[in-house]
Amino acid sequence: MRLVTLTCALLLLSPFCGSAQAPSFEDLELRVRERLRSYDGMEFTITSSFYQEDLNEDVKIRDETILLNNIRETVRLHFPEKGPPWKYWGQEIQDRFDEQWIVNLFKVTNVVETRNFFHKPEIKGQWNEASIIPWHEWYERDGRSFFTVLGFSIIGLSLFDADNMSVEFVSNEMSGGLMQFVKEYIFEGHKAFVFAGGNAAASAEFHIVCPQGIVVHHEVNWLEVGRKRVVHVDKIAVSGGVWYPQKGSFYQDAHTFSEYKCDYKFEVTGVRRFEPELLQNWFPEWPSGTSIRDRATDKSTRIPPSERQLKKAAEMLPSYEITPRSTAWLAFRITLVVVGLAMILYALYRMREKNKNDSA
């Protein structure tokens, strides 16, 4: 009887987690998709740090290096019965001006439209900028987004997917679909299966925990140019029966999926199911001082700045000091010369008129 029970148990477990036979790559892909579907109605609160460097010398969209620590992120997900998922991602940072938490970025879509927002330095009237664009122009591979670590961009699960979400792994497509089982090992008490593949141009490797369907390591190497993209999860956790990456990192060399070099570290600090009413008010309010461009209607809207923003802008304006090299000093010297010349000419005119009167 015990032998029969043990045999039945092994038969039930073997398709995904058996030690006698490793699951197929397609089986693990299905597990990843099932996990992502379980995030319907979920909200993740994340603490993170982010580094980005623009190494594209030809096209400079934002000519700067970004280094942010102690970021607060919020990610929400909704999977409707039909159509692609709704996504909500917001980022908050502490303002150095007065240590208040302010919205730095957000990107939100409800598959009708996508709203983008980014904070600008409040100097010389340069306030926040925002845009409303068609929903399908959502940029999937944003290095500062938690979606990459969850597994959306890893498996190619984007806003363009069909209702059944039937799309292959991005790296599986790159390597011609030749992902081969390499080994299995224990990750935090759970079995992780390693698959790898590649060709002369690129190689890819996946570590997927079964049965949770979490990609705990994903690495793509572009062999000819020596560039890579790595997602690594240090810890996984469960909340209300839902498994998720709890801590990890994401690294990307420039000129892989974008022109940016990115280094992102995260830790999930809260997980909850949000209220269904939130779906009726999916988009956040525009912060004060935001200029919004709606590309669908070709109209612009401006939200007035707050008193705090005006005060900050006034205090951050540079104070002009009169020095021999300053613009104010140059203007003062020119004024003196003009006034001096006018006085000399006027004195000469008066002397001339006096001489005329004396002669008469």
C-alpha positions as CSV (number, residue, x, y, z in Angstrom):
1,M,0.0,0.0,0.0
2,R,2.8,2.4,0.9
3,L,4.5,1.5,-2.4
4,V,1.4,2.4,-4.4
5,T,0.9,5.7,-2.5
6,L,4.6,6.7,-3.1
7,T,4.3,5.8,-6.8
8,C,1.2,7.9,-7.2
9,A,2.8,10.8,-5.5
10,L,5.8,10.7,-7.8
11,L,3.6,10.5,-10.9
12,L,1.8,13.6,-9.8
13,L,4.9,15.6,-9.1
14,S,7.1,14.4,-12.0
15,P,5.6,16.7,-14.7
16,F,7.0,19.8,-13.1
17,C,9.2,19.0,-10.1
18,G,10.3,15.4,-10.4
19,S,13.9,14.5,-9.9
20,A,13.8,11.6,-12.4
21,Q,12.9,13.8,-15.3
22,A,13.3,17.6,-15.6
23,P,10.3,19.6,-16.8
24,S,10.3,21.0,-20.3
25,F,11.0,24.7,-21.0
26,E,7.4,25.1,-22.1
27,D,6.2,23.7,-18.8
28,L,8.2,26.2,-16.9
29,E,7.0,29.0,-19.2
30,L,3.5,28.1,-18.3
31,R,4.3,28.2,-14.6
32,V,5.6,31.8,-15.1
33,R,2.5,32.9,-16.9
34,E,0.3,31.4,-14.2
35,R,2.2,33.3,-11.5
36,L,1.9,36.6,-13.4
37,R,-1.9,36.0,-13.7
38,S,-2.0,35.6,-9.9
39,Y,-1.0,39.2,-9.5
40,D,-4.4,40.4,-10.7
41,G,-5.5,43.1,-8.1
42,M,-2.1,43.1,-6.4
43,E,-0.1,46.1,-5.2
44,F,3.7,45.9,-4.4
45,T,5.5,48.5,-2.4
46,I,9.2,48.5,-3.1
47,T,12.3,50.3,-1.7
48,S,15.0,50.5,-4.4
49,S,18.1,52.3,-5.7
50,F,18.8,53.1,-9.3
51,Y,21.8,54.2,-11.4
52,Q,21.5,55.1,-15.1
53,E,24.2,56.4,-17.4
54,D,23.6,57.5,-21.0
55,L,26.4,56.3,-23.1
56,N,24.9,57.2,-26.5
57,E,27.0,60.0,-27.9
58,D,24.9,60.3,-31.1
59,V,21.5,60.8,-29.7
60,K,21.1,62.5,-26.3
61,I,17.5,62.6,-25.1
62,R,18.4,63.3,-21.5
63,D,22.0,64.3,-21.3
64,E,22.6,63.2,-17.7
65,T,23.6,60.5,-15.3
66,I,21.0,59.5,-12.7
67,L,21.8,58.2,-9.3
68,L,18.9,57.7,-6.9
69,N,18.9,56.0,-3.5
70,N,16.1,55.2,-1.0
71,I,13.4,55.3,-3.7
72,R,9.8,54.4,-3.0
73,E,8.0,52.5,-5.8
74,T,4.4,51.4,-6.2
75,V,3.4,48.7,-8.7
76,R,-0.2,47.6,-9.3
77,L,-1.6,45.1,-11.8
78,H,-4.9,44.2,-13.2
79,F,-5.7,41.5,-15.8
80,P,-9.1,42.1,-17.4
81,E,-11.1,39.1,-18.8
82,K,-10.1,40.1,-22.3
83,G,-7.1,42.2,-23.5
84,P,-3.7,43.0,-22.2
85,P,-3.0,43.8,-18.5
86,W,-3.3,47.2,-16.9
87,K,-0.1,48.5,-15.3
88,Y,0.6,51.1,-12.7
89,W,4.1,52.1,-11.7
90,G,5.0,55.2,-9.6
91,Q,8.3,56.4,-8.1
92,E,8.8,58.8,-5.2
93,I,12.0,60.4,-4.0
94,Q,13.0,62.8,-1.2
95,D,13.4,66.4,-2.3
96,R,16.7,67.8,-1.2
97,F,15.0,71.2,-0.7
98,D,13.0,70.3,2.3
99,E,13.2,66.4,2.6
100,Q,9.5,66.0,1.5
101,W,8.6,63.0,-0.5
102,I,7.6,64.0,-4.0
103,V,6.5,62.1,-7.1
104,N,9.5,61.7,-9.4
105,L,8.1,59.5,-12.2
106,F,5.1,57.5,-13.0
107,K,3.9,55.4,-16.0
108,V,0.4,54.1,-16.0
109,T,-1.8,52.5,-18.6
110,N,-5.3,51.1,-18.7
111,V,-5.0,49.9,-22.3
112,V,-7.0,52.9,-23.5
113,E,-4.2,55.4,-22.9
114,T,-0.8,55.6,-21.3
115,R,0.2,58.5,-19.0
116,N,3.8,59.4,-18.4
117,F,5.1,61.9,-15.9
118,F,8.6,63.0,-14.9
119,H,9.7,65.6,-12.4
120,K,12.0,68.4,-13.4
121,P,14.2,70.7,-11.3
122,E,12.0,73.6,-10.2
123,I,14.4,76.3,-11.4
124,K,13.6,79.2,-13.7
125,G,10.1,78.0,-14.2
126,Q,11.0,74.5,-15.4
127,W,8.3,72.4,-13.8
128,N,7.0,68.9,-14.2
129,E,6.3,67.4,-17.7
130,A,3.8,64.8,-18.7
131,S,2.2,63.3,-21.7
132,I,-0.8,61.2,-22.6
133,I,-0.1,58.8,-25.5
134,P,-1.7,55.8,-27.2
135,W,-1.6,52.8,-24.8
136,H,0.5,50.7,-27.2
137,E,3.4,53.1,-27.0
138,W,4.3,51.9,-23.5
139,Y,8.0,51.3,-23.4
140,E,8.4,47.8,-21.9
141,R,12.1,47.6,-21.1
142,D,12.4,50.4,-18.6
143,G,15.4,49.6,-16.4
144,R,13.9,51.4,-13.4
145,S,10.7,49.3,-13.5
146,F,9.9,46.4,-11.2
147,F,8.1,44.8,-14.1
148,T,11.3,43.5,-15.5
149,V,12.1,41.6,-12.3
150,L,8.6,40.3,-12.0
151,G,9.1,38.6,-15.4
152,F,7.1,40.6,-17.8
153,S,9.8,41.8,-20.2
154,I,11.9,38.6,-19.6
155,I,9.3,36.4,-21.2
156,G,8.1,39.0,-23.7
157,L,4.8,39.4,-22.0
158,S,3.8,42.9,-23.1
159,L,0.8,45.0,-23.9
160,F,0.7,43.5,-27.3
161,D,0.0,39.9,-26.3
162,A,-3.1,38.0,-27.2
163,D,-5.7,37.1,-24.6
164,N,-4.1,33.7,-24.0
165,M,-0.7,35.4,-23.5
166,S,0.8,32.9,-25.9
167,V,4.3,34.3,-26.6
168,E,7.7,32.8,-26.2
169,F,10.6,33.9,-24.1
170,V,12.5,36.8,-25.6
171,S,15.8,35.0,-25.2
172,N,14.3,31.8,-26.5
173,E,13.5,33.6,-29.7
174,M,17.1,35.0,-29.8
175,S,18.6,31.6,-29.4
176,G,16.5,30.0,-32.1
177,G,14.3,28.1,-29.5
178,L,17.2,25.8,-28.5
179,M,16.9,26.1,-24.8
180,Q,18.4,22.9,-23.2
181,F,18.1,21.6,-19.7
182,V,21.4,22.0,-17.8
183,K,20.9,21.1,-14.2
184,E,18.7,21.5,-11.1
185,Y,19.5,22.8,-7.6
186,I,17.8,23.9,-4.4
187,F,17.0,27.6,-4.1
188,E,15.6,28.4,-0.6
189,G,14.2,24.9,-0.2
190,H,12.6,24.8,-3.6
191,K,13.8,23.2,-6.8
192,A,15.3,25.5,-9.5
193,F,15.8,24.3,-13.0
194,V,18.5,25.8,-15.2
195,F,18.1,26.0,-19.0
196,A,20.6,27.5,-21.4
197,G,20.9,28.1,-25.1
198,G,22.4,30.4,-27.7
199,N,24.1,30.8,-31.0
200,A,27.3,32.5,-32.4
201,A,25.9,36.0,-31.5
202,A,24.3,35.6,-28.1
203,S,23.7,33.2,-25.3
204,A,20.9,33.0,-22.7
205,E,20.4,31.3,-19.3
206,F,17.3,30.9,-17.1
207,H,17.0,29.7,-13.5
208,I,13.3,29.0,-12.8
209,V,12.0,27.9,-9.4
210,C,9.3,25.3,-9.6
211,P,6.4,25.2,-8.9
212,Q,6.2,28.9,-8.1
213,G,7.3,29.9,-11.6
214,I,9.7,32.6,-10.5
215,V,12.7,33.4,-12.7
216,V,15.5,33.8,-10.1
217,H,18.3,34.3,-12.6
218,H,18.1,35.4,-16.2
219,E,21.2,36.3,-18.1
220,V,21.7,37.3,-21.8
221,N,25.2,37.8,-23.2
222,W,25.9,39.4,-26.5
223,L,29.2,37.6,-27.3
224,E,30.5,39.7,-30.1
225,V,30.3,43.0,-28.3
226,G,30.8,41.8,-24.7
227,R,27.6,43.2,-23.3
228,K,25.1,41.6,-21.0
229,R,21.7,41.9,-19.3
230,V,21.2,40.2,-15.9
231,V,18.2,39.8,-13.7
232,H,19.0,38.1,-10.3
233,V,16.7,37.4,-7.4
234,D,18.3,36.9,-4.0
235,K,15.1,36.0,-2.1
236,I,11.5,34.9,-2.8
237,A,8.5,35.2,-0.6
238,V,4.8,34.4,-0.4
239,S,1.8,36.5,0.6
240,G,-1.8,35.2,0.6
241,G,-0.7,32.3,-1.5
242,V,1.0,34.5,-4.1
243,W,4.7,34.0,-4.7
244,Y,6.9,36.9,-5.8
245,P,10.6,38.1,-6.0
246,Q,11.3,39.7,-2.7
247,K,14.8,41.0,-3.1
248,G,17.2,41.2,-6.0
249,S,18.8,43.3,-8.8
250,F,18.8,44.1,-12.5
251,Y,21.8,45.1,-14.5
252,Q,22.0,46.1,-18.1
253,D,24.9,47.3,-20.2
254,A,24.3,50.1,-22.7
255,H,23.4,49.3,-26.3
256,T,21.7,46.0,-25.3
257,F,17.9,46.7,-25.1
258,S,18.5,50.4,-24.9
259,E,21.2,53.1,-25.0
260,Y,21.3,53.3,-21.2
261,K,23.5,51.5,-18.7
262,C,21.3,50.6,-15.8
263,D,21.9,49.2,-12.3
264,Y,18.8,48.6,-10.2
265,K,18.5,47.0,-6.7
266,F,15.1,46.4,-5.0
267,E,13.4,45.0,-1.9
268,V,9.7,44.4,-1.6
269,T,8.5,45.9,1.7
270,G,4.7,45.4,1.3
271,V,2.2,43.3,-0.6
272,R,-1.6,43.7,-0.6
273,R,-4.7,43.4,-2.7
274,F,-6.1,46.8,-3.6
275,E,-9.7,47.7,-3.5
276,P,-11.7,47.0,-6.7
277,E,-12.9,50.7,-6.6
278,L,-9.4,51.7,-7.5
279,L,-10.0,50.4,-11.1
280,Q,-12.4,53.3,-11.5
281,N,-9.7,55.8,-10.6
282,W,-6.7,54.0,-12.1
283,F,-4.6,57.1,-13.0
284,P,-3.0,59.2,-10.3
285,E,-3.7,63.0,-10.1
286,W,-1.2,65.2,-11.9
287,P,1.1,66.9,-9.4
288,S,1.2,70.7,-9.1
289,G,3.3,72.5,-11.7
290,T,2.8,69.9,-14.4
291,S,2.6,70.7,-18.2
292,I,0.6,67.9,-19.9
293,R,0.6,67.2,-23.6
294,D,-2.2,65.1,-25.0
295,R,-1.1,63.7,-28.3
296,A,-4.5,62.2,-29.2
297,T,-6.2,65.7,-29.1
298,D,-3.1,67.7,-29.7
299,K,-3.9,69.9,-26.7
300,S,-1.8,71.1,-23.7
301,T,-2.9,71.6,-20.1
302,R,-0.9,73.2,-17.3
303,I,-1.5,72.6,-13.6
304,P,-0.4,75.7,-11.6
305,P,2.6,75.3,-9.3
306,S,2.0,75.2,-5.6
307,E,3.2,77.8,-3.1
308,R,5.9,75.4,-2.0
309,Q,7.2,75.0,-5.5
310,L,7.2,78.8,-6.1
311,K,9.1,79.3,-2.8
312,K,11.6,76.6,-3.8
313,A,12.2,78.1,-7.2
314,A,12.7,81.6,-5.7
315,E,15.2,80.3,-3.2
316,M,17.1,78.3,-5.8
317,L,17.5,81.2,-8.2
318,P,21.2,82.3,-8.3
319,S,21.9,85.6,-6.5
320,Y,23.9,88.0,-8.6
321,E,27.1,89.4,-7.2
322,I,28.7,92.4,-8.7
323,T,32.3,91.5,-9.5
324,P,34.7,92.8,-12.2
325,R,33.7,89.8,-14.4
326,S,30.0,89.7,-13.7
327,T,27.3,90.7,-16.2
328,A,26.0,93.2,-13.7
329,W,29.4,94.9,-13.5
330,L,29.7,95.1,-17.2
331,A,26.2,96.7,-17.5
332,F,27.1,99.2,-14.8
333,R,30.4,100.2,-16.6
334,I,28.5,100.7,-19.9
335,T,25.9,102.8,-18.1
336,L,28.6,105.0,-16.5
337,V,30.3,105.5,-19.9
338,V,27.0,106.5,-21.6
339,V,26.1,108.9,-18.8
340,G,29.6,110.4,-18.8
341,L,29.6,111.0,-22.5
342,A,26.1,112.6,-22.3
343,M,27.3,114.9,-19.5
344,I,30.4,115.9,-21.5
345,L,28.4,116.6,-24.6
346,Y,25.9,118.6,-22.7
347,A,28.7,120.7,-21.1
348,L,30.3,121.4,-24.5
349,Y,26.9,122.4,-25.8
350,R,26.4,124.8,-22.9
351,M,29.9,126.3,-23.4
352,R,29.2,126.8,-27.1
353,E,25.9,128.6,-26.4
354,K,27.5,130.8,-23.8
355,N,30.3,131.8,-26.2
356,K,27.6,132.7,-28.8
357,N,25.8,134.9,-26.4
358,D,29.0,136.7,-25.3
359,S,30.0,137.4,-28.9
360,A,26.6,138.9,-29.6
